[in-house]
Amino acid sequence: MTTFDANQIEVFLEAGKNWELEKLYIDLASTKGKALTPVEKKFLRGLLCGCSPAEIASVVYQSRSSSTVRVYLSNGLYKYIEEMLSNQAGNSVKVKNWSRVTYLLEKAGYKKDKLQLQSINGNGKTIKEPENNLVQFQSTALIDWGAAVDVSNFQGRTTELGKIKQWVLEDNCRLVLLLGMAGIGKTAFSVKLAQELQSDFEYIIWRSLRLAPTLEKILEQLITLLSPDQQDKNADTVDEKISLLIDCLRSSRCLIVLDSFDSILVSNNQYNKHSNSNSENTDLTSLILPIKYKPEYEIYQELIQRLGESQHQSCVILTSREKTPEITALEGQNLPVRSWKLTGLGKKASFSILQSKGLNQLTEKESQILVDWYAGNPLFLQLAATAIQDLFGGDINEFISQRTIVFGDLRLILEQQFNRLSQLEKNVLYWLAINQDWVSLSELKDNIIPGLSPRLSQRLILDAVDLLQKRSLIEQQAGRFSPTPALIEYTTERLIEENLKLSAAKEDCLLMQTLLTAHNQNHTGKSRLKLEF
C-alpha cells in the first residue's frame, strides 16, 4: 500500500510571484530557531495565496478535514509570525485567524512591489506589466463606516490632517479628541482622517453617538466586529465588555471613531431643573457647573479613562463640542492622549464652499467679508450662501447691507449651544461680546460679579473662562479671549432680548443694564463686525 506523503507535493508556488518568499522563510526560521519544514512552507504559501485551512487541506492532503492543518498553523506558523512581527513592530501583534496573515505580512513589507511584478506571454517569454495595467491589490482591512457622511467635496484642512496623522502613526496616540464649535466640520474631518488612515489599520469603524446609544450597545457592536469569537464570552457587566474591547485593541490594530460625543453630555439647563434654590450656598455654587455626562451615561467616563490609560496598539478618535474632565486629566503634548481644536477654514477653502453653493460671481472682497463674519465656519458659510440665493437672488451686496449676520437655522445652532451654559458663563460671554475686542482675565474679574470677594470672584471667572474654552465657544490669543464674530452678534442680540424680559424686575435687571450701557458705548466705536465694502 502506498503511503501518502504531503512533503512530496509542491503546491501554491504562485505565492512566489507576489511575495518575498525567501526573505520570509529566512526571517521566520530566525524566529523559530531553525529552518521551516517543507510542510510549514506549503501551509505558508497556501495562506499567502488567500486559501483557508480547509482549502489548504483539500490541496495538500486531498481531504475535506482541516483539523490537522488548523492545529499545525496554531501551534507553529501563527506563533512564529506573531513573534517575528511583534519584534519588528515593538508591540504585540496577534494573527487571530488565517485571513489576517496576508494583511499583517503585507504591512510588514513582505509583499513585492507592484512595479516588480511580471507576467508570462503566450510564447513563454517574461514581460513587464505596463504601468497603467498593474495588478491591483485590495486591502484586507475590515471597514465599517456606519452612518458616516460623504466627504467627496471635503475642503482644506491639509495641515490639520497631517498633524493628527502624525499623532496616530508616529506618536502612537491611543485617544484623540477633535474639539470644535457647532458647524466647524468635526464630523467630516473625522471621516476624511479615517479614510486617509485606512491602509495603516486592520479595522476601521466609524460610529455616531448623535442619538445617544447606551455604552453597552456600542461595546457589543464593536466587539462583534473586532472579534466575533469573543462576543459569546461570559461578559455580563459593562466593565467586563470594556475589558473585552481593550483586548481587541491590543491584539489588532484598530481605528475607531466615535462622533458627536457631546450628545451624551448634560447641559446646564438640565442641572438647573434639579437644583435646590432654597439656600444661599446652592445659589452661589450653581453659578457655574462642570461638564458632566447625562444620567445613565456616566459609565462612558470609565471607557474613556481605560482607553487612555491602557496600553494598546489602536487609536480611538472622538469628536465633540465639549471636553470632559477625564480627557483634560489624561492629555498632554508628549502623552498618548491628546486633543485638537478645529477652527475655521482658510480663505481658499471657504471660497470653494461659497462657489459650490452657486455663488460664482463673488468678488474677493465680498467673499472675504463673509469669511470674516462667519470665521470660516463651513456650516455657517453654507447657510449664509443658501440665504443669499433664496432671499436675495444671489445679490451679495444686498445681503451684506442688511447687517444681519445671525438668522434662521444659524441662530438655532448658536442658541442650542448657548443654552447649555451656566448663568456665569453666559455673563462672561455677554461681557466679551459687548467689549468687541480681546479681553484679559483681569479685565473680566473686575466687572462680571460685583459684590463678591476678590478671591471668590477670581476663582469663578477662571472656572467660567476655562469652561467656555472647553465648550469651544471662545478663542485665546496671548492671554486674551474673544468669541467669534457670529457668536458676538448672537450674544448681543440675546442680551437685549433678556433685558426686555427682565425690565419689570429692577434687581434682576441691574447686571443687564450695566452690560447694555457698556454695549452702547462700545458697539458703534470699535465693532469687529463693521466692515466697509
Rosetta blueprint (number, residue, H / E / L):
1 M L
2 T L
3 T L
4 F L
5 D L
6 A H
7 N H
8 Q H
9 I L
10 E L
11 V L
12 F L
13 L L
14 E L
15 A H
16 G H
17 K H
18 N H
19 W E
20 E L
21 L H
22 E H
23 K H
24 L H
25 Y H
26 I H
27 D H
28 L H
29 A H
30 S H
31 T H
32 K H
33 G L
34 K L
35 A L
36 L L
37 T L
38 P H
39 V H
40 E H
41 K H
42 K H
43 F H
44 L H
45 R H
46 G H
47 L H
48 L H
49 C L
50 G L
51 C L
52 S L
53 P H
54 A H
55 E H
56 I H
57 A H
58 S H
59 V H
60 V H
61 Y L
62 Q L
63 S L
64 R L
65 S L
66 S L
67 S H
68 T H
69 V H
70 R H
71 V H
72 Y H
73 L H
74 S H
75 N H
76 G H
77 L H
78 Y H
79 K H
80 Y H
81 I H
82 E H
83 E H
84 M H
85 L H
86 S H
87 N H
88 Q H
89 A H
90 G L
91 N L
92 S L
93 V L
94 K L
95 V L
96 K L
97 N L
98 W H
99 S H
100 R H
101 V H
102 T H
103 Y H
104 L H
105 L H
106 E H
107 K H
108 A L
109 G L
110 Y L
111 K E
112 K L
113 D L
114 K H
115 L H
116 Q H
117 L L
118 Q E
119 S E
120 I E
121 N L
122 G L
123 N L
124 G L
125 K L
126 T E
127 I E
128 K E
129 E L
130 P L
131 E H
132 N H
133 N H
134 L L
135 V L
136 Q L
137 F L
138 Q L
139 S L
140 T L
141 A L
142 L E
143 I E
144 D E
145 W L
146 G L
147 A L
148 A L
149 V L
150 D L
151 V L
152 S L
153 N L
154 F L
155 Q L
156 G L
157 R L
158 T H
159 T H
160 E H
161 L H
162 G H
163 K H
164 I H
165 K H
166 Q H
167 W H
168 V H
169 L H
170 E L
171 D L
172 N L
173 C L
174 R L
175 L E
176 V E
177 L E
178 L E
179 L E
180 G L
181 M L
182 A L
183 G L
184 I L
185 G L
186 K H
187 T H
188 A H
189 F H
190 S H
191 V H
192 K H
193 L H
194 A H
195 Q H
196 E H
197 L H
198 Q H
199 S H
200 D H
201 F L
202 E L
203 Y E
204 I E
205 I E
206 W E
207 R E
208 S E
209 L L
210 R L
211 L L
212 A L
213 P L
214 T L
215 L H
216 E H
217 K H
218 I H
219 L H
220 E H
221 Q H
222 L H
223 I H
224 T H
225 L H
226 L H
227 S L
228 P H
229 D H
230 Q H
231 Q L
232 D L
233 K L
234 N L
235 A L
236 D L
237 T L
238 V H
239 D H
240 E H
241 K H
242 I H
243 S H
244 L H
245 L H
246 I H
247 D H
248 C H
249 L H
250 R H
251 S H
252 S L
253 R L
254 C E
255 L E
256 I E
257 V E
258 L E
259 D E
260 S L
261 F H
262 D H
263 S H
264 I H
265 L E
266 V L
267 S L
268 N H
269 N H
270 Q H
271 Y H
272 N H
273 K H
274 H L
275 S L
276 N L
277 S L
278 N L
279 S L
280 E H
281 N H
282 T H
283 D H
284 L H
285 T H
286 S L
287 L L
288 I L
289 L L
290 P L
291 I L
292 K L
293 Y E
294 K L
295 P L
296 E L
297 Y L
298 E L
299 I H
300 Y H
301 Q H
302 E H
303 L H
304 I H
305 Q H
306 R H
307 L H
308 G H
309 E H
310 S L
311 Q L
312 H L
313 Q L
314 S L
315 C E
316 V E
317 I E
318 L E
319 T E
320 S E
321 R L
322 E L
323 K L
324 T L
325 P H
326 E H
327 I H
328 T H
329 A H
330 L H
331 E L
332 G L
333 Q L
334 N L
335 L L
336 P L
337 V E
338 R E
339 S E
340 W E
341 K E
342 L L
343 T L
344 G L
345 L L
346 G L
347 K H
348 K H
349 A H
350 S H
351 F H
352 S H
353 I H
354 L H
355 Q H
356 S H
357 K L
358 G L
359 L L
360 N L
361 Q L
362 L L
363 T L
364 E H
365 K H
366 E H
367 S H
368 Q H
369 I H
370 L H
371 V H
372 D H
373 W H
374 Y L
375 A L
376 G L
377 N L
378 P H
379 L H
380 F H
381 L H
382 Q H
383 L H
384 A H
385 A H
386 T H
387 A H
388 I H
389 Q H
390 D H
391 L H
392 F H
393 G L
394 G L
395 D L
396 I H
397 N H
398 E H
399 F H
400 I H
401 S H
402 Q H
403 R L
404 T L
405 I L
406 V L
407 F L
408 G H
409 D H
410 L H
411 R H
412 L H
413 I H
414 L H
415 E H
416 Q H
417 Q H
418 F H
419 N L
420 R L
421 L L
422 S L
423 Q H
424 L H
425 E H
426 K H
427 N H
428 V H
429 L H
430 Y H
431 W H
432 L H
433 A H
434 I H
435 N H
436 Q L
437 D L
438 W L
439 V E
440 S E
441 L H
442 S H
443 E H
444 L H
445 K H
446 D L
447 N L
448 I L
449 I L
450 P L
451 G L
452 L L
453 S L
454 P H
455 R H
456 L H
457 S H
458 Q H
459 R H
460 L H
461 I H
462 L H
463 D H
464 A H
465 V H
466 D H
467 L H
468 L H
469 Q H
470 K H
471 R L
472 S L
473 L L
474 I L
475 E E
476 Q E
477 Q E
478 A L
479 G L
480 R E
481 F E
482 S E
483 P L
484 T L
485 P H
486 A H
487 L H
488 I H
489 E H
490 Y H
491 T H
492 T H
493 E H
494 R H
495 L H
496 I H
497 E H
498 E H
499 N H
500 L H
501 K H
502 L H
503 S L
504 A L
505 A L
506 K H
507 E H
508 D H
509 C H
510 L H
511 L H
512 M H
513 Q H
514 T H
515 L H
516 L H
517 T H
518 A H
519 H H
520 N H
521 Q H
522 N H
523 H H
524 T H
525 G H
526 K H
527 S L
528 R L
529 L L
530 K L
531 L L
532 E L
533 F L
